[in-house]
Amino acid sequence: MFPGMPSDAGLYDLAPLRERLKRLVDFKRLNNGEIRLVIIAVDANSGEEIRFDSAKSPITIDHLLASCGFIPFFRRPGSMVD
């Protein structure tokens, strides 16, 4: 992102949002096919748009967080999302 800045560094931490999403989102219901959700994120390295579609694969907390981070202000989620 910026010279000398670690790629996983950020001014804000998404951990509180992760915990809130765990409490508020019913991922079983979200992924049972009744509701279709498409989430758009941007690859921080290439700038390419990435789509996560619940009709094609299950949505996870990491998918939601990938769409929330405004790099470099937020630390990247611990695992990369495919």
Backbone as CSV, one residue per row, in Angstrom:
resi,resn,N_x,N_y,N_z,CA_x,CA_y,CA_z,C_x,C_y,C_z
1,MET,0.820,-1.183,0.000,0.000,0.000,0.000,0.869,1.255,0.000
2,PHE,1.623,1.416,1.099,2.538,2.544,1.197,3.932,2.002,1.458
3,PRO,4.983,2.655,0.939,6.344,2.172,1.158,6.641,1.997,2.644
4,GLY,7.191,0.835,3.000,7.567,0.559,4.377,6.424,0.130,5.278
5,MET,5.204,0.150,4.783,4.045,-0.233,5.605,3.758,-1.717,5.388
6,PRO,3.694,-2.519,6.468,3.375,-3.942,6.295,2.026,-4.111,5.606
7,SER,1.894,-5.156,4.787,0.664,-5.347,4.014,-0.549,-5.632,4.885
8,ASP,-0.340,-6.109,6.124,-1.485,-6.404,6.984,-1.721,-5.324,8.039
9,ALA,-1.021,-4.205,7.936,-1.161,-3.132,8.919,-2.425,-2.326,8.650
10,GLY,-2.912,-1.678,9.686,-4.073,-0.821,9.525,-4.233,0.087,10.729
11,LEU,-4.927,1.185,10.544,-5.167,2.107,11.643,-6.313,1.637,12.531
12,TYR,-7.220,0.842,11.968,-8.378,0.346,12.705,-8.401,-1.172,12.640
13,ASP,-9.018,-1.782,13.628,-9.102,-3.229,13.718,-10.531,-3.672,13.431
14,LEU,-10.703,-4.682,12.603,-12.032,-5.192,12.272,-12.534,-6.241,13.268
15,ALA,-11.749,-6.576,14.300,-12.159,-7.606,15.264,-13.507,-7.294,15.919
16,PRO,-13.771,-6.056,16.344,-15.090,-5.780,16.928,-16.233,-6.005,15.934
17,LEU,-16.024,-5.656,14.676,-17.051,-5.885,13.663,-17.242,-7.378,13.437
18,ARG,-16.142,-8.135,13.421,-16.228,-9.593,13.271,-17.099,-10.186,14.376
19,GLU,-16.869,-9.773,15.610,-17.656,-10.290,16.739,-19.125,-9.902,16.614
20,ARG,-19.386,-8.699,16.188,-20.775,-8.253,16.020,-21.474,-9.062,14.925
21,LEU,-20.781,-9.299,13.816,-21.367,-10.094,12.732,-21.667,-11.519,13.193
22,LYS,-20.774,-12.101,14.015,-21.021,-13.444,14.553,-22.333,-13.482,15.330
23,ARG,-22.609,-12.412,16.069,-23.831,-12.353,16.886,-25.073,-12.051,16.058
24,LEU,-24.952,-11.231,15.031,-26.129,-10.719,14.334,-26.528,-11.457,13.058
25,VAL,-25.583,-12.092,12.388,-25.889,-12.705,11.092,-26.106,-14.208,11.259
26,ASP,-27.228,-14.688,10.759,-27.535,-16.123,10.758,-27.010,-16.698,9.439
27,PHE,-25.779,-17.197,9.473,-25.139,-17.672,8.245,-25.796,-18.938,7.704
28,LYS,-26.377,-19.768,8.573,-27.103,-20.953,8.082,-28.287,-20.517,7.228
29,ARG,-29.036,-19.550,7.708,-30.183,-19.050,6.939,-29.707,-18.333,5.674
30,LEU,-28.672,-17.547,5.821,-28.146,-16.799,4.679,-27.713,-17.735,3.552
31,ASN,-27.173,-18.887,3.919,-26.617,-19.806,2.927,-27.533,-20.971,2.567
32,ASN,-28.793,-20.964,3.033,-29.684,-22.094,2.739,-30.376,-21.978,1.381
33,GLY,-30.116,-20.918,0.645,-30.700,-20.751,-0.681,-31.950,-19.896,-0.713
34,GLU,-32.520,-19.609,0.452,-33.733,-18.786,0.527,-33.441,-17.331,0.155
35,ILE,-32.265,-16.876,0.554,-31.851,-15.494,0.318,-30.619,-15.520,-0.584
36,ARG,-30.589,-14.673,-1.594,-29.383,-14.558,-2.416,-28.687,-13.255,-2.055
37,LEU,-27.405,-13.362,-1.766,-26.608,-12.194,-1.419,-25.368,-12.172,-2.301
38,VAL,-25.110,-11.041,-2.912,-23.889,-10.841,-3.687,-23.120,-9.714,-3.015
39,ILE,-21.880,-9.995,-2.668,-21.015,-9.021,-2.004,-19.895,-8.660,-2.975
40,ILE,-19.604,-7.383,-3.060,-18.525,-6.913,-3.929,-17.378,-6.416,-3.055
41,ALA,-16.181,-6.865,-3.373,-14.969,-6.396,-2.708,-13.962,-6.052,-3.804
42,VAL,-12.875,-5.442,-3.413,-11.821,-5.080,-4.366,-10.519,-5.707,-3.905
43,ASP,-9.829,-6.368,-4.814,-8.518,-6.926,-4.519,-7.567,-5.759,-4.271
44,ALA,-6.997,-5.695,-3.072,-6.149,-4.561,-2.691,-4.879,-4.475,-3.529
45,ASN,-4.411,-5.590,-4.064,-3.183,-5.578,-4.859,-3.426,-5.223,-6.318
46,SER,-4.486,-5.782,-6.904,-4.716,-5.581,-8.342,-5.763,-4.516,-8.646
47,GLY,-6.619,-4.210,-7.666,-7.702,-3.262,-7.897,-8.894,-3.882,-8.604
48,GLU,-8.843,-5.201,-8.831,-9.936,-5.885,-9.518,-11.124,-6.117,-8.589
49,GLU,-12.317,-6.044,-9.184,-13.551,-6.323,-8.453,-13.670,-7.830,-8.225
50,ILE,-14.058,-8.203,-7.010,-14.274,-9.605,-6.663,-15.708,-9.741,-6.182
51,ARG,-16.431,-10.721,-6.726,-17.827,-10.956,-6.336,-17.922,-12.244,-5.535
52,PHE,-18.640,-12.164,-4.437,-18.965,-13.337,-3.636,-20.476,-13.499,-3.728
53,ASP,-20.931,-14.625,-4.252,-22.347,-14.852,-4.537,-22.820,-16.074,-3.759
54,SER,-23.805,-15.881,-2.887,-24.295,-16.992,-2.066,-24.945,-18.090,-2.904
55,ALA,-25.334,-17.795,-4.139,-25.903,-18.817,-5.019,-24.815,-19.745,-5.565
56,LYS,-23.553,-19.313,-5.492,-22.446,-20.110,-6.032,-21.615,-20.776,-4.944
57,SER,-21.457,-20.103,-3.798,-20.703,-20.673,-2.679,-21.140,-19.985,-1.393
58,PRO,-20.982,-20.665,-0.255,-21.431,-20.090,1.016,-20.712,-18.779,1.351
59,ILE,-21.468,-17.851,1.912,-20.923,-16.575,2.376,-20.440,-16.760,3.813
60,THR,-19.262,-16.214,4.114,-18.701,-16.292,5.465,-18.465,-14.880,6.006
61,ILE,-18.081,-14.828,7.251,-17.735,-13.540,7.864,-16.594,-12.880,7.088
62,ASP,-15.628,-13.673,6.646,-14.493,-13.104,5.908,-14.931,-12.432,4.612
63,HIS,-15.959,-12.978,3.956,-16.478,-12.328,2.750,-17.061,-10.958,3.097
64,LEU,-17.832,-10.905,4.176,-18.415,-9.624,4.592,-17.324,-8.624,4.961
65,LEU,-16.332,-9.080,5.708,-15.253,-8.183,6.124,-14.421,-7.707,4.937
66,ALA,-14.267,-8.552,3.931,-13.499,-8.149,2.743,-14.136,-6.952,2.055
67,SER,-15.439,-6.821,2.193,-16.122,-5.691,1.556,-16.140,-4.451,2.450
68,CYS,-15.686,-4.595,3.697,-15.749,-3.482,4.660,-14.444,-2.718,4.805
69,GLY,-13.326,-3.363,4.567,-12.045,-2.734,4.830,-11.695,-1.655,3.826
70,PHE,-11.331,-0.496,4.312,-10.850,0.588,3.464,-9.356,0.688,3.709
71,ILE,-8.602,-0.079,2.942,-7.161,-0.137,3.106,-6.597,1.253,2.832
72,PRO,-5.689,1.793,3.596,-4.940,1.176,4.680,-5.531,1.422,6.065
73,PHE,-6.761,1.873,6.148,-7.312,2.225,7.447,-7.699,1.029,8.300
74,PHE,-8.039,-0.111,7.677,-8.430,-1.294,8.423,-7.433,-2.410,8.187
75,ARG,-7.168,-3.161,9.230,-6.311,-4.339,9.117,-7.044,-5.371,8.269
76,ARG,-6.331,-6.059,7.390,-6.946,-7.094,6.558,-7.426,-8.247,7.433
77,PRO,-8.506,-8.937,7.014,-8.935,-10.134,7.749,-7.797,-11.133,7.817
78,GLY,-7.781,-11.953,8.864,-6.688,-12.894,9.085,-6.452,-13.871,7.959
79,SER,-7.492,-14.286,7.281,-7.303,-15.222,6.176,-7.765,-14.571,4.881
80,MET,-7.115,-14.929,3.825,-7.510,-14.399,2.525,-8.739,-15.160,2.054
81,VAL,-9.623,-14.500,1.381,-10.864,-15.102,0.904,-10.714,-15.427,-0.564
82,ASP,-11.095,-16.634,-0.952,-11.049,-17.030,-2.369,-12.347,-16.703,-3.044
